[in-house]
C-alpha cells in the first residue's frame, strides 16, 4: 500500500476482510502460505493490522485512526526505501515484486471513498 502511495484505507472490518479474501484467493503466491488458507484469511489480516503496532521487529506497521487504517514506515525509513522494507518479507515463497502485486490488487478493490491517496 505504501508503494502504491495509499495513505489510508477505511477501517471498516467487513470491507478490509472481504477485499483481502477476494485478492488473496486470486494471488499466485497465496498457495505457498497455507497458514492463511481456509475460509477467511481476511480475518487473519484484520487481526494482524490490529496487532502490528506492537511488533517492534517489523519495518512497517498500521495505525488505526478512527475511520481509517494507515500504514507507516518505522525507524526513519523513507518512501523511496519501500523496496528494502519488502525485502524483509521476501523469501522463496514470495518476492518483493509478488508483495507489491498483492498490495496493488488489494488497494484496487477499494472505492475512492474507502481510501486516502498520497
N, C-alpha and C positions, 0 to 999 in steps of 0.2 A: 504494500500500500504506500509506503513512504516513497519507493522508487517511482510509483505512478503519480506522485505528488498529490495524494489524497491526505488531507489534514484530519479528517474525521468521518466516521460513519454513524448512522443512527444507533443508539444504544438499545433499540427495540429487540428483545431477545428472539422473537419469532423471525424477524427479518434476518438477523445475524445467522441464526441456525439454519433456516430454510435455504438461504442463499449459499451457505457453506455446504450443506448437503448436496445441493444441485451441482456445484462446481467440483466438489470432491469426487463425486461419482463419475465425472467425465474427465478428470485429470489423469493423464497417462501414468504418472508415478504413484498414484494412490494405492495401488495393489501392493506396493512394496512397504506399506505401513499398515500391517494387519491389525495393530492395536487400535487404529482409528476406523476399522471396518465396522460392520454391523448396521443397525437400524438408524442411528442418529449421531454421526460423527460431529455434526454441528453443535450438539450439546456439549461435547468434549471441548470443542473450540471455544464456546462461550465460557465454560468454566476456566479454561486457560487464560482467556482475556482477563478475567477477574482475579486470577492469582499471579499474573505476570509482574505486577509492581513489586512483589516480594522476592522475586528471583534476581538476586544480585549478580549472578554469573552471566546473564544474557545481555547482549549489546542493545537489545530493543525491548520495549515493554508497551503496555497500554495504560492510558489514563482514562478514567471514567468521569465524565464531566456532564452531569445532568442527562440531557437527551443525546449526548454524543459520546463515542469512544474515540480516543485519539492515540495513534501510535507515536512513539517517540524514540529517539536515539539517546543512549546513555553515554556517560563518561566523555563528553565533549566530541562525540562523533559528529561529522558534518554530513549533510545530504549527499555530497559527492562521494562519500565513502560507503554508501549503502551496499555496493557490491562486496566490499570487505565484510560487512556485517552478515550478508547472506552466506559468505564462506563459512561462518560459524555453524551454519545449519547444513551445508552441503556435505554429502558423503556419497557412497556408492549407490544409494537409493535415489537420491535427487540432487542435481547440480544446482548451483546458484541460478542458472538460467531457468531450470524447472520451477524453482520457488518464485521467480519473477513472473513466470507464466501463470502459476496458480493465483498470485496476487492480482494480476490483470484480469483474469477470469472472474475472480471474486468481486472486485470493485465494479466491474461492468454489469453485475447483476443488480446493483442498487440504482434507484431512480435519482434524478438530480436533487430532489428534495431530501434524499436519505444520505447524502454525502456532502462534505465540505471540500472543495477543490483548493489546492495550494497555489 
